[in-house]
């Protein structure tokens, strides 16, 4: 397991991995379950009359995870957003193909709900 974690330490190609201890995010940052406050899934929608450059075959979603303790968070780490002291993790899935990534996204949200984290889904208008 330690070798696997060491391999993930510099891996910027992962978005999120769910483990028994918590989440591993881009760059190998480990977030224990005890440090997660709540989660928000933002679904971007485009209701313009002419939705230029809008691709309905991609997820158009972002997952934001609020952190309870920011003391060990590097503000410039991949996926870390917000201003001090209120940092949160942002898992950006906007350009990912829906056919491949909808099921893993649903599994992540289900895991967060099973662990009793407040998980909210909201819509946000975006026109490219």
C-alpha positions as CSV (number, residue, x, y, z in Angstrom):
1,X,0.0,0.0,0.0
2,X,2.9,2.4,0.8
3,X,4.3,1.8,-2.7
4,X,1.0,2.6,-4.2
5,X,0.7,5.8,-2.2
6,X,4.3,6.8,-3.2
7,X,3.3,6.3,-6.9
8,X,0.3,8.5,-6.4
9,X,2.3,11.3,-4.7
10,X,3.2,13.0,-7.9
11,X,0.4,11.8,-10.1
12,X,-1.5,14.7,-11.7
13,X,-3.5,12.4,-13.9
14,X,-5.9,11.1,-11.2
15,X,-8.9,13.1,-10.2
16,X,-10.1,11.3,-7.1
17,X,-9.6,7.8,-5.6
18,X,-11.9,6.6,-2.8
19,X,-10.1,4.6,0.0
20,X,-11.1,3.3,3.4
21,X,-9.2,6.2,5.0
22,X,-10.6,9.0,2.8
23,X,-10.0,10.5,-0.6
24,X,-6.8,10.8,-2.6
25,X,-6.9,13.7,-5.0
26,X,-4.8,15.1,-7.8
27,X,-1.1,15.2,-6.9
28,X,-1.6,12.4,-4.3
29,X,-3.0,14.7,-1.6
30,X,-4.7,12.5,1.0
31,X,-7.9,13.8,2.6
32,X,-9.1,11.7,5.6
33,X,-12.9,11.3,6.0
34,X,-12.6,13.2,9.3
35,X,-11.4,16.3,7.4
36,X,-14.4,16.5,5.0
37,X,-17.2,18.8,6.0
38,X,-19.6,18.7,3.1
39,X,-19.8,18.2,-0.7
40,X,-21.4,20.1,-3.5
41,X,-21.9,18.9,-7.0
42,X,-22.4,21.7,-9.4
43,X,-24.0,20.9,-12.8
44,X,-23.4,23.5,-15.4
45,X,-26.3,24.0,-17.8
46,X,-26.8,26.2,-20.8
47,X,-30.3,27.3,-21.7
48,X,-29.3,29.8,-24.3
49,X,-31.4,29.9,-27.5
50,X,-28.3,29.1,-29.5
51,X,-25.9,27.1,-27.2
52,X,-22.7,27.8,-29.1
53,X,-19.7,25.6,-28.3
54,X,-21.8,23.6,-25.7
55,X,-21.2,19.9,-25.8
56,X,-24.0,17.8,-24.3
57,X,-21.9,14.6,-24.4
58,X,-19.6,15.8,-21.5
59,X,-20.4,15.8,-17.8
60,X,-20.3,19.6,-17.2
61,X,-19.9,19.0,-13.5
62,X,-17.6,20.1,-10.7
63,X,-17.4,18.5,-7.2
64,X,-16.4,20.8,-4.4
65,X,-15.5,19.3,-1.1
66,X,-15.2,21.6,1.9
67,X,-12.4,20.8,4.4
68,X,-12.7,21.1,8.1
69,X,-9.0,21.6,8.9
70,X,-6.9,23.5,6.4
71,X,-3.7,23.5,8.4
72,X,-2.1,20.8,6.3
73,X,-3.3,22.0,3.0
74,X,-0.9,23.6,0.5
75,X,-2.9,26.5,-1.1
76,X,-1.1,25.9,-4.4
77,X,-1.8,22.1,-4.5
78,X,-3.7,20.9,-7.6
79,X,-7.4,21.1,-7.0
80,X,-7.2,23.4,-4.0
81,X,-9.4,26.5,-4.4
82,X,-10.7,29.3,-2.2
83,X,-9.0,31.9,0.0
84,X,-7.4,31.3,3.3
85,X,-8.7,30.1,5.7
86,X,-11.6,28.5,3.8
87,X,-10.0,26.2,1.3
88,X,-11.9,23.5,-0.5
89,X,-11.1,20.8,-3.0
90,X,-12.4,21.1,-6.5
91,X,-12.7,18.1,-8.7
92,X,-13.3,19.5,-12.2
93,X,-15.1,17.0,-14.5
94,X,-16.5,19.6,-17.0
95,X,-14.8,18.2,-20.1
96,X,-15.0,14.5,-19.3
97,X,-17.1,12.2,-21.5
98,X,-20.4,11.5,-19.8
99,X,-20.6,8.0,-21.1
100,X,-17.4,7.0,-19.2
101,X,-17.5,9.2,-16.1
102,X,-21.2,9.5,-15.0
103,X,-21.1,6.1,-13.2
104,X,-17.9,6.9,-11.2
105,X,-19.3,10.3,-10.3
106,X,-22.5,8.7,-9.1
107,X,-20.4,6.2,-7.0
108,X,-18.5,9.1,-5.4
109,X,-21.6,11.0,-4.5
110,X,-23.2,7.8,-3.1
111,X,-20.1,7.1,-1.0
112,X,-20.2,10.6,0.4
113,X,-23.9,10.2,1.2
114,X,-23.4,6.8,2.8
115,X,-20.8,8.3,5.1
116,X,-23.4,10.9,6.1
117,X,-21.7,13.9,4.6
118,X,-24.1,16.7,3.6
119,X,-24.1,16.5,-0.2
120,X,-26.0,19.0,-2.3
121,X,-26.5,19.2,-6.0
122,X,-27.1,22.6,-7.6
123,X,-27.3,24.0,-11.1
124,X,-25.3,26.9,-12.4
125,X,-25.8,28.6,-15.7
126,X,-22.8,28.9,-17.9
127,X,-22.5,29.9,-21.5
128,X,-19.2,29.5,-23.3
